[in-house]
C-alpha cells in the first residue's frame, strides 16, 4: 500500500538488536509486522515470529493511555538469531516503543510551535 511504501522510504528508524521499528506520524495508530524471507525461509517460522511480535506489542501498547498517532512497522530479523520468546520480545520492544512515543509527541509539539 501507499502507507507501507511511505514508511519504508521516509520513516524514522529505531533499532535494538534484531528489532527495527520504522514509523511516521499518521492520523491514526496503525501497526504492521515484517519478518524477511531472507532470514527465515519457511513461512511457518515467519508466521510464528509475527504472532510473538503481535502479542508482545499488544501487551506493551495496552499500557499507554492513548496510542501515538503514528504508522509503525515492527521488523525482526538478523542472521544467526533464533525466534524470540514472548518475554524477550517484550523486553526488547519496550524501550523502542517508548522512543517512538516520545518522538511522535515531540514532532507534534514542533508542529504546534512552528
N, C-alpha and C positions, 0 to 999 in steps of 0.2 A: 504494500500500500504506500501511498504518498507519505504518510506519517513515519513509517518504518524507514523509508529512504532518507527523509529529512533527519531523523535521529542518527542514522549511521554517518551521514555526511557533515552535519552541523552540531551534533550533540557533544556536550561536555562529558568527559570520561573520568571515572574514579576507579582505581584498581587496587586490589589486595589479593595477592597470590593468584590463584586461577580464576578469581571472580573479577568481572568488569561490569560496572554499571554505566550505561550511557543514558543521558537524559537531556531534555529540553523543556522549557516552560510550555504549558499547554492549558487549554481552557478547563479540562477535567483531568483527573488522575487516570492514567492507563498504564498497564504494565504487561510486558511480554518477556518470554524466556527464550534463550538461544543456546544450543549446545551443538557446536560444529561437528559435522560428519568426519572431518579430518582427524579429530581427536578420538571420537567414538564411532567406529564404523557401523556397529549394529544398532538398529533402530530401538530395540528394547532397552539398551543401555542409555541411549539419549532420552528416551521417554521416562525412564526411572529417575534420571538426574533432574529432568524438568519437574517431575512430581515432587521431589525433595525440595527443589528451589521454590516451587509454588507454595508448598506447605510452610517452609521457613519464612518466606516473605509474608504470608498471611499472618503467621503468629507474631512477627515483628511489627507489621503495619497496624495491627489492631490496637497497639499501644498508643498510637497517635490520636489526639482529639480530632484533628482534621488532617486529611491526606494532602500532601503538596499538590498544587496544580501543575502537574508535570506528566510528560510521557516518558516512560522508563523501559529500558531493555536490561535485563539481568543476563549476562553471558557467562558461561562456565566452560573452561577448557584449558588444558595445558598438557603437553606430552608427559607421559610417565606419572600422571596423577590419577589416583583411583576415584571412584564415585564418592561423593561426600555423604556423610551421615547427616541426619537432621540437626543434631547438636552442633556439628562442625559448621554446617551451612549457616545456622542462626548466629553462631559466634563470629563468623567472618562477615556476614552481611550487615549485622547491626551497625558497626561504625560507618559503613558505606551508605546505608540509608540515612543515617544521621547527617552525613556530609551533604547528601543530595537535598535533604530537607532544609538545611541551613543555606545552601547555595540558592535554592529556589526562593526562600524568604528574602535573602539579600538582593536578588535580582528584582523581586517585586518592590522592595524598598527603593532601589535605584530608579525604577520606572516611575514611582510616585514622586520621588525627589527631583528627577530630571525633567 
